Amino acid sequence: MPDRGDIYLADVNDEVRRLVLVVSNSRFHDLAGRAYVLPAASPRPFPWRIKHEDDVYAADLLQTISTDRLLELSGRAPQAVIRRARVAIQHISS
């Protein structure tokens, strides 16, 4: 089961696959069958874009997808990246 901080190759749209950073926890996934994810995107001005290694994840493009669409575990982001993502999401939603 995916958990917060996991990076997956996911089917985010019709036949479009990209890396996503999972920002919801496994308990939510169990209850809802969905995951909140930040899709990888082209770099834009921060603070809404979260850089991790060579990829940038877009907090401003937060979306939910079915956990069935998380296809292949690709890595894991450290806690510092998750914290930056949560701060960005909080700023956007307030």
Backbone as a chain_set.jsonl record, in Angstrom:
{"seq": "MPDRGDIYLADVNDEVRRLVLVVSNSRFHDLAGRAYVLPAASPRPFPWRIKHEDDVYAADLLQTISTDRLLELSGRAPQAVIRRARVAIQHISS", "coords": {"N": [[0.851, -1.181, 0.0], [0.613, 2.195, -0.872], [2.324, 5.009, 0.668], [2.666, 8.164, 2.42], [5.08, 10.224, 0.95], [6.079, 8.398, -0.836], [7.201, 7.865, -4.162], [5.764, 7.44, -7.214], [5.381, 5.95, -10.448], [2.697, 6.852, -12.263], [-0.586, 6.482, -13.661], [-1.966, 9.193, -14.65], [-3.782, 10.503, -16.281], [-5.755, 9.857, -19.23], [-3.928, 7.424, -20.527], [-1.592, 8.822, -19.95], [1.374, 8.831, -18.367], [3.204, 9.631, -15.501], [5.65, 10.685, -13.072], [4.644, 10.835, -9.667], [4.313, 12.398, -6.489], [3.339, 11.067, -3.516], [1.2, 12.445, -1.15], [-0.651, 11.92, 0.787], [-1.649, 9.741, 3.521], [-1.296, 6.17, 4.318], [-3.502, 5.201, 5.743], [-5.606, 6.883, 4.933], [-5.66, 6.059, 2.251], [-6.487, 3.405, 2.505], [-9.105, 3.782, 3.479], [-10.356, 5.471, 1.57], [-9.583, 4.58, -0.949], [-8.187, 6.096, -2.663], [-5.553, 8.442, -3.5], [-3.867, 11.396, -2.526], [-1.888, 13.273, -4.643], [1.072, 14.857, -5.939], [1.828, 15.823, -9.075], [4.712, 15.316, -11.175], [6.262, 18.06, -12.746], [7.079, 20.75, -15.04], [9.717, 22.957, -14.073], [8.824, 25.821, -12.232], [8.4, 29.102, -10.812], [9.079, 28.961, -7.325], [6.999, 29.232, -4.374], [5.389, 27.04, -4.936], [6.266, 24.837, -6.266], [7.973, 21.85, -5.695], [11.14, 20.757, -5.251], [12.917, 17.774, -5.728], [15.687, 15.913, -5.846], [16.314, 15.364, -9.202], [13.816, 16.024, -10.076], [10.745, 17.944, -10.153], [7.931, 18.636, -8.264], [4.511, 19.51, -8.438], [2.782, 21.395, -6.32], [0.7, 23.084, -6.763], [-0.815, 21.707, -8.553], [-2.144, 19.725, -7.232], [-3.883, 16.686, -6.867], [-6.345, 14.025, -6.727], [-6.067, 10.543, -7.152], [-7.091, 7.242, -8.052], [-5.881, 4.597, -6.053], [-5.276, 2.366, -7.489], [-4.186, 3.307, -9.796], [-1.618, 3.958, -9.266], [1.222, 2.849, -10.393], [3.957, 1.857, -10.363], [6.404, 1.704, -7.922], [8.816, 4.141, -7.497], [10.615, 5.442, -5.904], [11.482, 7.22, -2.866], [10.702, 10.1, -1.047], [12.461, 12.287, 1.174], [11.662, 13.356, 4.593], [11.924, 16.161, 4.767], [11.246, 17.077, 2.218], [8.567, 16.316, 2.091], [7.55, 17.932, 4.142], [7.938, 20.507, 2.996], [6.176, 20.266, 0.847], [3.713, 19.998, 2.188], [3.525, 22.511, 3.463], [3.384, 24.205, 1.23], [0.956, 23.307, 0.093], [-0.823, 23.995, 2.16], [-0.622, 26.809, 2.073], [-1.662, 27.333, -0.457], [-4.283, 26.441, -0.188], [-5.381, 28.128, 1.699]], "CA": [[0.0, 0.0, 0.0], [1.423, 3.416, -0.915], [2.31, 5.853, 1.861], [3.161, 9.531, 2.246], [6.493, 10.305, 0.61], [6.42, 7.492, -1.932], [7.184, 8.397, -5.521], [5.263, 6.393, -8.106], [4.989, 6.174, -11.832], [1.242, 6.706, -12.166], [-1.444, 6.8, -14.791], [-2.693, 10.352, -14.132], [-4.84, 10.829, -17.243], [-5.875, 8.814, -20.238], [-2.672, 6.961, -21.102], [-0.469, 9.705, -19.631], [2.056, 8.35, -17.166], [4.257, 10.51, -15.002], [5.977, 10.508, -11.661], [3.853, 11.59, -8.702], [4.713, 12.32, -5.084], [2.162, 10.798, -2.687], [1.219, 13.313, 0.041], [-1.613, 11.414, 1.765], [-1.098, 8.572, 4.228], [-1.855, 4.861, 3.969], [-4.83, 5.061, 6.356], [-6.524, 7.532, 3.996], [-5.746, 5.216, 1.058], [-7.315, 2.249, 2.855], [-10.504, 4.196, 3.638], [-10.913, 6.126, 0.384], [-9.186, 3.943, -2.205], [-7.602, 7.16, -3.482], [-4.353, 9.058, -2.932], [-3.529, 12.758, -2.944], [-0.566, 13.25, -5.263], [1.612, 16.022, -6.648], [2.473, 15.312, -10.286], [5.945, 15.942, -11.641], [5.94, 19.108, -13.717], [8.221, 21.591, -15.4], [10.029, 23.906, -12.998], [8.28, 27.181, -12.251], [8.803, 29.762, -9.562], [8.66, 28.431, -6.037], [7.02, 28.106, -3.44], [4.405, 26.006, -5.259], [6.946, 23.693, -6.886], [8.815, 21.187, -4.704], [12.239, 20.067, -5.926], [13.506, 16.587, -5.096], [16.692, 15.394, -6.77], [16.212, 15.983, -10.531], [12.414, 16.232, -10.426], [9.998, 19.0, -9.486], [6.542, 18.229, -8.073], [3.684, 20.709, -8.475], [1.75, 21.479, -5.281], [-0.446, 23.799, -7.341], [-1.572, 20.755, -9.374], [-2.591, 18.66, -6.335], [-5.052, 15.964, -7.351], [-6.508, 12.678, -6.19], [-6.216, 9.471, -8.137], [-7.316, 5.929, -7.473], [-4.622, 3.921, -5.721], [-5.015, 1.39, -8.563], [-3.455, 3.98, -10.874], [-0.209, 4.054, -8.865], [1.662, 1.653, -11.112], [5.278, 1.318, -10.047], [7.147, 2.486, -6.943], [10.034, 4.629, -8.124], [11.527, 5.968, -4.894], [10.886, 7.776, -1.654], [11.19, 11.445, -0.724], [12.733, 12.464, 2.603], [10.699, 14.143, 5.365], [12.057, 17.591, 4.455], [10.486, 17.315, 0.983], [7.153, 16.203, 2.466], [7.223, 19.16, 4.897], [7.809, 21.618, 2.036], [4.949, 20.037, 0.091], [2.569, 20.315, 3.058], [3.475, 23.968, 3.637], [2.9, 24.769, -0.026], [-0.471, 22.965, -0.026], [-1.547, 24.814, 3.128], [-0.665, 28.192, 1.568], [-2.56, 27.375, -1.615], [-5.682, 26.205, 0.213], [-5.896, 29.115, 2.665]], "C": [[0.895, 1.242, 0.0], [1.309, 4.213, 0.382], [2.888, 7.218, 1.523], [4.667, 9.498, 1.983], [6.919, 9.369, -0.504], [6.334, 8.226, -3.267], [6.823, 7.244, -6.436], [5.217, 6.881, -9.539], [3.496, 5.882, -11.834], [0.571, 7.061, -13.482], [-2.341, 7.949, -14.335], [-3.828, 10.81, -15.035], [-4.938, 9.687, -18.229], [-4.521, 8.551, -20.887], [-1.505, 7.918, -20.92], [0.126, 9.223, -18.322], [3.148, 9.332, -16.787], [4.531, 10.179, -13.556], [5.055, 11.373, -10.819], [4.44, 11.375, -7.31], [3.438, 12.149, -4.267], [2.255, 11.65, -1.423], [0.158, 12.918, 1.071], [-1.052, 10.139, 2.387], [-1.858, 7.286, 3.903], [-3.236, 4.641, 4.593], [-5.9, 5.69, 5.454], [-6.737, 6.649, 2.767], [-6.638, 4.002, 1.315], [-8.793, 2.62, 2.898], [-11.121, 4.695, 2.335], [-10.622, 5.398, -0.925], [-8.565, 4.931, -3.184], [-6.365, 7.691, -2.766], [-4.263, 10.495, -3.421], [-2.1, 12.724, -3.454], [-0.22, 14.608, -5.859], [2.305, 15.476, -7.892], [3.795, 16.025, -10.567], [5.586, 16.925, -12.742], [7.197, 19.876, -14.061], [8.473, 22.595, -14.28], [9.397, 25.266, -13.262], [8.691, 27.833, -10.953], [8.237, 29.067, -8.327], [7.791, 29.474, -5.364], [6.094, 26.962, -3.823], [5.023, 24.784, -5.922], [7.982, 23.151, -5.889], [9.88, 20.38, -5.436], [12.718, 18.903, -5.071], [14.394, 15.919, -6.129], [16.541, 16.091, -8.118], [14.786, 16.317, -10.937], [11.802, 17.363, -9.614], [8.539, 18.561, -9.446], [5.69, 19.473, -7.834], [2.582, 20.669, -7.418], [0.516, 22.188, -5.81], [-1.279, 22.908, -8.271], [-2.016, 19.543, -8.555], [-3.854, 18.011, -6.887], [-5.181, 14.648, -6.608], [-6.627, 11.717, -7.361], [-6.488, 8.176, -7.387], [-5.971, 5.279, -7.178], [-4.282, 2.845, -6.753], [-4.192, 1.993, -9.689], [-2.004, 4.284, -10.496], [0.45, 2.766, -9.327], [2.953, 1.031, -10.6], [5.996, 2.241, -9.078], [8.499, 2.858, -7.53], [11.058, 5.149, -7.115], [10.764, 6.487, -3.699], [11.527, 9.122, -1.379], [11.447, 11.538, 0.777], [11.69, 13.374, 3.263], [10.761, 15.63, 5.033], [11.262, 17.95, 3.198], [8.992, 17.271, 1.289], [6.713, 17.451, 3.237], [7.038, 20.343, 3.963], [6.523, 21.486, 1.22], [3.723, 20.41, 0.925], [2.417, 21.799, 3.282], [2.919, 24.626, 2.379], [1.408, 24.521, -0.211], [-1.3, 23.814, 0.931], [-1.67, 26.262, 2.642], [-1.654, 28.316, 0.414], [-4.013, 27.289, -1.167], [-6.217, 27.23, 1.205], [-6.188, 30.448, 2.012]], "O": [[1.834, 1.327, 0.792], [0.317, 4.102, 1.103], [3.515, 7.404, 0.481], [5.424, 8.836, 2.693], [8.005, 9.525, -1.062], [5.488, 9.1, -3.458], [7.484, 6.205, -6.44], [5.037, 8.069, -9.806], [3.073, 4.791, -11.453], [1.093, 7.828, -14.291], [-3.369, 7.712, -13.701], [-4.758, 11.46, -14.558], [-4.273, 8.663, -18.073], [-4.034, 9.347, -21.689], [-0.524, 7.839, -21.659], [-0.547, 9.211, -17.291], [3.912, 9.8, -17.632], [3.755, 9.487, -12.898], [4.722, 12.497, -11.196], [4.987, 10.316, -7.001], [2.55, 12.999, -4.323], [3.254, 11.595, -0.706], [0.084, 13.535, 2.134], [-0.116, 9.534, 1.864], [-2.926, 7.319, 3.292], [-4.062, 3.945, 4.003], [-6.962, 5.106, 5.238], [-7.864, 6.505, 2.293], [-7.439, 3.616, 0.463], [-9.639, 1.869, 2.413], [-12.272, 4.382, 2.029], [-11.341, 5.582, -1.908], [-8.433, 4.647, -4.374], [-6.154, 7.426, -1.583], [-4.546, 10.784, -4.584], [-1.205, 12.21, -2.784], [-1.093, 15.392, -6.23], [3.28, 14.735, -7.771], [3.963, 17.198, -10.231], [4.715, 16.657, -13.568], [8.249, 19.679, -13.452], [7.534, 23.032, -13.615], [9.439, 25.784, -14.378], [9.271, 27.182, -10.084], [7.08, 28.648, -8.296], [7.863, 30.62, -5.81], [6.02, 25.981, -3.083], [4.334, 23.782, -6.114], [8.764, 23.911, -5.318], [9.564, 19.433, -6.156], [12.899, 19.028, -3.86], [13.92, 15.425, -7.152], [16.634, 17.317, -8.171], [14.563, 16.841, -12.029], [12.278, 17.697, -8.529], [7.975, 18.163, -10.466], [6.1, 20.382, -7.112], [1.569, 19.993, -7.597], [-0.596, 21.921, -5.355], [-2.344, 23.325, -8.727], [-2.238, 18.465, -9.105], [-4.78, 18.697, -7.32], [-4.246, 14.206, -5.941], [-7.202, 12.03, -8.403], [-6.145, 8.047, -6.212], [-5.031, 5.398, -7.964], [-3.121, 2.455, -6.878], [-3.566, 1.263, -10.457], [-1.247, 4.808, -11.313], [0.257, 1.712, -8.721], [3.033, -0.185, -10.422], [6.181, 3.424, -9.365], [9.238, 1.996, -8.004], [12.239, 5.28, -7.439], [9.571, 6.234, -3.536], [12.746, 9.27, -1.467], [10.724, 10.93, 1.566], [10.936, 14.07, 2.582], [9.724, 16.294, 5.022], [10.667, 19.025, 3.132], [8.235, 18.105, 0.794], [5.62, 17.968, 3.006], [6.084, 21.106, 4.115], [5.86, 22.484, 0.936], [2.804, 21.061, 0.427], [1.296, 22.308, 3.293], [2.069, 25.512, 2.466], [0.674, 25.419, -0.624], [-2.367, 24.301, 0.558], [-2.729, 26.872, 2.793], [-2.395, 29.295, 0.327], [-4.875, 27.986, -1.704], [-7.406, 27.202, 1.523], [-6.625, 31.382, 2.685]]}, "num_chains": 1, "name": "protein.A"}
